[in-house]
Amino acid sequence: MSSEFWDALSEICALEQISRNDLLSIIDKHKDKSGLTNTARVFILAYYKNLCHRLPKGIVSPSVENIYKVMEGIGKR
């Protein structure tokens, strides 16, 4: 996995107060035939998607500018 995925996994571990090894063990137990790496990527995406859906309405104003800000951040890595 790329460093961005490892960073995201570390952030999730900190938020959930779980070690990376323990989280990866849980993900490993639920992996499908696509393997651990792909299942971990899907988990990270699903985790953050779930967080976004739990945000109160109005916290983030819909705007194409939000997309550009994310893309600018990706370019700086």
Backbone hydrogen bonds in HBPLUS format (Angstrom, degrees):
<---DONOR---> <-ACCEPTOR-->    atom                        ^
c    i                          cat <-CA-CA->   ^        H-A-AA   ^      H-
h    n   atom  resd res      DA  || num        DHA   H-A  angle D-A-AA Bond
n    s   type  num  typ     dist DA aas  dist angle  dist       angle   num
A0005-PHE N   A0002-SER O   3.06 MM   3  5.46 125.3  2.37 105.8 118.7     1
A0006-TRP N   A0002-SER O   3.16 MM   4  6.59 158.8  2.21 151.7 157.9     2
A0007-ASP N   A0003-SER O   2.81 MM   4  6.02 154.9  1.88 148.1 155.3     3
A0008-ALA N   A0004-GLU O   2.94 MM   4  6.14 156.7  1.99 142.2 148.5     4
A0009-LEU N   A0005-PHE O   2.86 MM   4  6.09 156.9  1.92 148.1 154.6     5
A0010-SER N   A0006-TRP O   2.91 MM   4  6.16 153.5  1.98 145.3 152.5     6
A0011-GLU N   A0007-ASP O   2.90 MM   4  6.20 152.5  1.97 148.5 156.2     7
A0012-ILE N   A0008-ALA O   2.94 MM   4  6.21 159.2  1.99 150.8 156.1     8
A0013-CYS N   A0009-LEU O   2.96 MM   4  6.20 157.7  2.01 146.6 152.9     9
A0014-ALA N   A0010-SER O   2.97 MM   4  6.22 155.6  2.03 146.8 153.0    10
A0015-LEU N   A0011-GLU O   2.93 MM   4  6.21 162.6  1.96 151.5 156.2    11
A0016-GLU N   A0012-ILE O   2.87 MM   4  6.02 157.1  1.92 153.0 159.3    12
A0017-GLN N   A0013-CYS O   2.76 MM   4  5.54 110.0  2.26 136.7 152.1    13
A0018-ILE N   A0013-CYS O   3.04 MM   5  4.97 157.7  2.09 134.8 142.0    14
A0017-GLN N   A0014-ALA O   3.37 MM   3  4.99 151.3  2.45  92.3 100.5    15
A0023-LEU N   A0019-SER O   2.98 MM   4  6.27 163.6  2.00 154.0 158.4    16
A0024-LEU N   A0020-ARG O   2.84 MM   4  6.03 166.5  1.86 154.8 158.8    17
A0025-SER N   A0021-ASN O   2.91 MM   4  6.07 142.6  2.05 140.9 151.3    18
A0026-ILE N   A0022-ASP O   3.07 MM   4  6.38 152.8  2.14 146.4 152.7    19
A0027-ILE N   A0023-LEU O   2.92 MM   4  6.25 164.6  1.94 155.0 159.2    20
A0028-ASP N   A0024-LEU O   2.76 MM   4  5.84 154.1  1.83 141.3 149.3    21
A0029-LYS N   A0025-SER O   3.01 MM   4  6.24 147.9  2.12 142.3 149.7    22
A0030-HIS N   A0027-ILE O   3.02 MM   3  5.23 139.6  2.19 102.0 113.8    23
A0031-LYS N   A0028-ASP O   3.32 MM   3  5.11 167.4  2.34 100.5 103.9    24
A0035-GLY N   A0032-ASP O   3.19 MM   3  6.03 173.6  2.20 124.5 126.5    25
A0039-THR N   A0035-GLY O   3.08 MM   4  6.18 160.3  2.12 146.5 152.8    26
A0040-ALA N   A0036-LEU O   2.78 MM   4  5.92 153.8  1.85 152.8 159.9    27
A0041-ARG N   A0037-THR O   3.02 MM   4  6.31 155.7  2.08 148.4 154.7    28
A0042-VAL N   A0038-ASN O   2.96 MM   4  6.25 161.9  2.00 153.5 158.1    29
A0043-PHE N   A0039-THR O   2.85 MM   4  6.03 154.4  1.92 144.7 152.4    30
A0044-ILE N   A0040-ALA O   2.95 MM   4  6.20 163.2  1.98 151.6 154.9    31
A0045-LEU N   A0041-ARG O   3.06 MM   4  6.32 166.7  2.08 151.7 154.9    32
A0046-ALA N   A0042-VAL O   2.87 MM   4  6.05 164.6  1.90 152.1 156.8    33
A0047-TYR N   A0043-PHE O   2.75 MM   4  5.93 154.3  1.81 154.1 161.7    34
A0048-TYR N   A0044-ILE O   3.09 MM   4  6.33 172.1  2.10 156.0 156.3    35
A0049-LYS N   A0045-LEU O   2.90 MM   4  6.02 154.4  1.97 148.4 156.7    36
A0050-ASN N   A0046-ALA O   2.89 MM   4  5.98 155.8  1.94 144.5 150.6    37
A0051-LEU N   A0047-TYR O   3.02 MM   4  6.39 150.5  2.11 144.4 152.7    38
A0052-CYS N   A0048-TYR O   2.98 MM   4  6.25 157.1  2.03 147.7 153.2    39
A0053-HIS N   A0049-LYS O   3.06 MM   4  6.36 154.0  2.13 148.5 155.1    40
A0054-ARG N   A0050-ASN O   3.19 MM   4  6.41 128.6  2.47 138.0 150.7    41
A0054-ARG N   A0051-LEU O   3.08 MM   3  5.17 137.6  2.27  97.7 110.0    42
A0055-LEU N   A0052-CYS O   3.23 MM   3  5.39 157.8  2.29 103.7 110.3    43
A0059-ILE N   A0056-PRO O   3.26 MM   3  5.97 159.6  2.31 139.7 139.9    44
A0066-ASN N   A0063-SER O   3.07 MM   3  5.57 143.8  2.20 109.3 117.4    45
A0067-ILE N   A0064-VAL O   3.04 MM   3  5.23 122.9  2.38  99.8 113.6    46
A0068-TYR N   A0064-VAL O   3.16 MM   4  6.61 156.4  2.22 149.4 155.4    47
A0069-LYS N   A0065-GLU O   2.93 MM   4  6.17 155.5  1.99 150.9 157.2    48
A0070-VAL N   A0066-ASN O   3.13 MM   4  6.39 158.1  2.18 146.2 151.1    49
A0071-MET N   A0067-ILE O   3.00 MM   4  6.26 164.6  2.02 152.6 156.9    50
A0072-GLU N   A0068-TYR O   2.85 MM   4  6.04 150.0  1.94 147.9 156.1    51
A0073-GLY N   A0069-LYS O   3.07 MM   4  6.30 154.3  2.14 144.3 150.7    52
A0074-ILE N   A0070-VAL O   3.00 MM   4  6.36 147.1  2.11 147.1 156.6    53
A0075-GLY N   A0071-MET O   3.05 MM   4  6.29 153.7  2.12 144.4 150.9    54
A0076-LYS N   A0073-GLY O   3.29 MM   3  5.29 140.8  2.46  95.3 105.7    55
A0077-ARG N   A0074-ILE O   3.23 MM   3  5.58 166.5  2.25 112.8 116.8    56
